Amino acid sequence: MLHSPVETPKISSFGSLVSPGRETSLEIHPTVGMATPTLAEIEKEKRQCVYSAEKQLRFYRTYTQRNCILECEANFTLTFCQCVMYYMPSTILLNVLLH
């Protein structure tokens, strides 16, 4: 599984199963998003995106869109079930144990 080192991978979003004893080839197409420095001058409500330094997440050190979505899922699950998925970061799991 390939993913950014600052993101928690959600296995259901990635992946191809390969049976033991089998061989497979994968083609990888990386995507790099970049913005011009002048984009930061536009208010975030208008540009409809945030830079990592503009948004603080509760359970993740680095803001990414994927981490934001996972944190929303974790908060929802934590609120309604008092549990979280096993692959969530340890800070979320610790929060469950303390409450």
For each residue, the residues with C-beta under 8 A, 3 or more apart:
1: 9 11 14 15
2: 14 28
3: 7 9 14
4: 7 64 66
5:
6: 60 61 62 64 67
7: 3 4 62 64 66 67
8: 60 66 67 70 87 88 89
9: 1 3 13 14 87
10: 13 14 66 70 87
11: 1 14 15 87
12: 15
13: 9 10
14: 1 2 3 9 10 11
15: 1 11 12
16: 24 26
17:
18: 22 23 24
19: 22
20:
21:
22: 18 19
23: 18
24: 16 18
25:
26: 16
27:
28: 2
29:
30:
31:
32:
33:
34:
35: 39 40 51
36: 39
37: 40
38: 41 42
39: 35 36 42 47
40: 35 37 51
41: 38
42: 38 39 46 47
43: 46 47
44: 47 48 49 50 54
45: 48
46: 42 43
47: 39 42 43 44
48: 44 45
49: 44
50: 44 54 55 63
51: 35 40 54 55
52: 55 62 63 64
53:
54: 44 50 51 63
55: 50 51 52 63 68
56: 63
57: 60 61 62 63 67 68 71
58: 71 75
59: 71 74 88 89 91 92 95
60: 6 8 57 63 64 67 70 71 89
61: 6 57
62: 6 7 52 57 67
63: 50 52 54 55 56 57 60 67 68
64: 4 6 7 52 60 67 68
65: 68 69
66: 4 7 8 10 69 70
67: 6 7 8 57 60 62 63 64 70 71
68: 55 57 63 64 65 71 72
69: 65 66 72 73
70: 8 10 60 66 67 73 74 88
71: 57 58 59 60 67 68 74 75
72: 68 69 75 76
73: 69 70 76 77 85
74: 59 70 71 77 78 84 85 88 92
75: 58 71 72 78 79
76: 72 73 79 80
77: 73 74 80 81 83 84 85
78: 74 75 81 82 83 84 92 95 96
79: 75 76
80: 76 77
81: 77 78
82: 78 96 99
83: 77 78 96
84: 74 77 78 88 92 93 96
85: 73 74 77 88
86:
87: 8 9 10 11
88: 8 59 70 74 84 85 92 93
89: 8 59 60 92 93
90: 93 94
91: 59 94 95
92: 59 74 78 84 88 89 95 96
93: 84 88 89 90 96 97
94: 90 91 97 98
95: 59 78 91 92 98 99
96: 78 82 83 84 92 93 99
97: 93 94
98: 94 95
99: 82 95 96
